[in-house]
Amino acid sequence: MNPADWALLLTAATAAGWVDAVVGGGGLILLPALFLVAPQLTPAAALATNKLTAFTGTSAAVITFSRRIRMDWRILGPAGLLAAVTSALGAATVSLIDKDMFIPVIMVILVAVAVFVTQRPQLGTGLVTHRPSAHKVAVVVLLSAGALGYYDGLFGPGTGTFLIISFATFLGTEFVRSAAMAKVINLGSNFGALIFFTATGHVWWTLGLAMAVCNVIGAVTGSRMALSKGAGFVRITLLVVVLVMVARLGWQQFG
């Protein structure tokens, strides 16, 4: 690749880290950039290199969030491990899925998410009348980790967004705390898929590590902005990213 190609990918990695830290969906920035600049990559190699980059950025976001937000590691720790296992299973079965059928389903879900968030302005604000029980928290977090961990290994776009919406809807968690919890589970799912792709020899380490540095910068910046600007900022960013994801997937499927 020439210097212009490197510059494009490093810029895309920084932007992806920022978006991923705030609401998820960074893969829809970086993966198209990879396919554009390095068309010689196989889909598995592009996904694997993206996972290496995302894993480092997500790690930085988790550290940044955990310094300001109290995490219940008794639940999030096992949930992250569960997400790692199901993500590896998703990566192992990716060849069995007909993505021509899969992408429209994801688009419909994303549109439903956008409508749902728009129609419920108090969602993610933390204005709840009662706290959920520890049992309910454990069930919601573990089920979300298992299902969306598998989805992340299988396909990926919007995993963080779906996690945030799940926690805000079923637990009444405000958006910033939901984003912090989502990053822990995302860290696990990224790790599981990365282990699988590393074992099968698909990671382009030189490129992935270079993008990882930029992704960390974007992730730290994004998580700090989410913490300082609050739920309203995350809500607006989430809606914008969801609409962009729908447009991007629609162009990929029908364009």
N, C-alpha and C positions, 0 to 999 in steps of 0.2 A: 504494500500500500504506500501511496505517496503522502507527503506531509499534510496535504489538504484532507485526505481520507482520515488520517489520525486525528486531525483537529475536529472534524465533524463527529467522530465517534466519542472523543473525550468530552465534547460539549454535550452530546446526547446523554452520556453517562452521568454528567453532573445534573442535568435537568431531570433525568429519570430518578436519581437519588432524592432530589427535592420532592417530587411528586409522590414517590413511594413512601417517604417518611410522613407526609401529611395525610394522604388518603389512599395510598396504594395505586397501582396501575402504571408504575414506571416501565414495566415490560413493553407496553404499547408505544413507548418512545424509543427504547433502545433496540428492540428486536427488528423493527422496520429499518432502522439505521444500519444495523448489521447486515441485513439482506441487501440493502442498497449499495453499501460500500464494499462488501465482501460477498458477492454472489456465488463465489466458489464454495462457500460454507454449506454443508448439509444442514437440514433443519435441526438434527440432533446436536451438531456442533454449535450452531447459533444458540440454541436453548441452553446448552451446557455452559458456554462462555457467559451468557447472560446470567445464569444462576451463580457463577463465581462472583461476578460483579455485584449482583443483588445481595448475596450473602454478606459481603463485607460492609456494604452500605447499611443493610438492616442491622447488623451488629452495632454499628456506630449509633444508629437511631435508638436502639434499645438502651444503650448506655446513657445517652442524652436524656431520654424520657425517664429512666429509672432514678436519675439524680433528683428529679423534681416531683415525680408521681410515685406514690406508694404502690408497689406491686404485690399481689398475693401469690408468691412463688409456690406455695403448696398446691395451687391449682394450675397456675401458668406453666410451672416446670414440667409436670407430667403431660400437660396439653401440648407443649412444644415438642416433647419426645414423640407423642402420638402423631403429631403432624409430620414429623420427620419420617416415621415409618410409612404412613399412608401416602406421603409425597413420593417416596421411593417406589411404592407400588404403582402410583399413577405414572411415573416416568417409565416404569417397566412395561406398562400396558398401552403406552401412547400409540403404538402402531396398530392397535386393534380398533381405534375409534375413527369413524367416518366424520372428519371435521367439516365436510360440506353440510352435514346435518347438525353438527354440534354448535357451530358458530351462530346460526339463527336463533337457537334456543338461548344462548348467552345474551344475544342482543335484546331479546324480549325481556329477559330478567333484568338487564340493565335499565331498560326503559321503565320497567315497573318500579325499580329502585328510585329513579329520578322522580317519577310521579308521586311515589310514597313519601319521599323526603319533602317534596314541594307542598304536599297537602297536609303535612304535619309539622308546622313551624316550631313546635316545642320539642320535637325529637332531637335528642343529643344535647339539650340545654342543661340537663341535670335537674330539671324541675319535676321530681317524682314524689308521690305521696308516701311511699314506703320503700324500704330497701328489700331487695330480693333475699330469700334465705340462702344460706351457704350451699344447701343441696341444689337449689335451682341454678345458682352461679356455676357450680361444678358441672351440672348436666349440660347447660348451654355452652359453656366454654369447651368442654371435651367433645361434644357432638360437632360443634363448629370446627374445632381443630381437626377432627377425623375426616369430616366430609370435605372441607375446603383445603386441607392438606393434600388430599387425593387429587382434587381439582387443580391445585397449583402444580403438582408434578405432571399431570396429564396435559394441561393447557396453559393455565396461569393468569391471563389478564384479568385484573379486577379482584384478585384474591383478597388483598387488604381492604378494598372497598366493601366487599361482601362481609368480611369479619366485623368491620366497624358498624355496619348497618345491623348485623345480628346482635351485637352487644347493646347498641343503643335501643333497639326495638324490644328485645326480650328481657334485658336487665335494667333498662332505663339509665344506662351509663352515658355520661355526657361525651361529646365527640372526641375531646382531647384524650381523656382516659381510655376511650374505646380504641383510639389510634395507638396508644402506648401498648395496650393489651394485644392488639392485632400484630404489632411488630414482633412481639415475643413468639407468637405462633408462626408468623411469617419466617422468622429466623429458623425455626425448626423445619418448616416445609422446604425452605431454600437449601438447608443443610442436607436433608434427606435426598432431594433430587440431585444435588451436587455430588454426593457420595456415589450414587448410581452412575451418573454421567462420567465421573472420574474413573470408576472401575471399568467402564466400557470404553475408555480412551477417547472421549469426545471433546474434552476441554482444550481450548487454545489458550494456554497459560500466559504467554507474553502479552497478548492483547487483553485478556481478561483481567490481569493484575494491573495493567496500566489504566484501564477503565475503572477498576475498583477504587483507585486513589481518588479519582474525580467523583465517583459515586458516593464515597464517604463524605466529601466536602458538601455535596448537595444534600445528603441525608442529615448531616448535623445542622446545616442551615435551615432545612425544612422543619425538623423537629423543634428547633429553637423558636422558629416563627409560630408554629402551632401552639407551643407553650405560652408564648407572650401575647398572641393575638386572640386566643381562645376559641370557643365553640363556633361562634359566628363565622370566623375566617375558615375554619375547617369545613363547615357546612357549605359555604359558597364554593370553595375549592372542590369539594366532593361532587357537587352538581355539575360544575364545569368539566371535571375529568370524566364523569360518567357519560355526558353528552359527547365528548371527544372520543371516548372509547366506542360508543355506538356508531359514530360516523366512521371511525377507522375500521372497525370490523365490517361495517356495511360496504365500505369501498373494497376491502379485501375479499369479501364474499361475492359481491355483485358487480364491482367495477371492472 
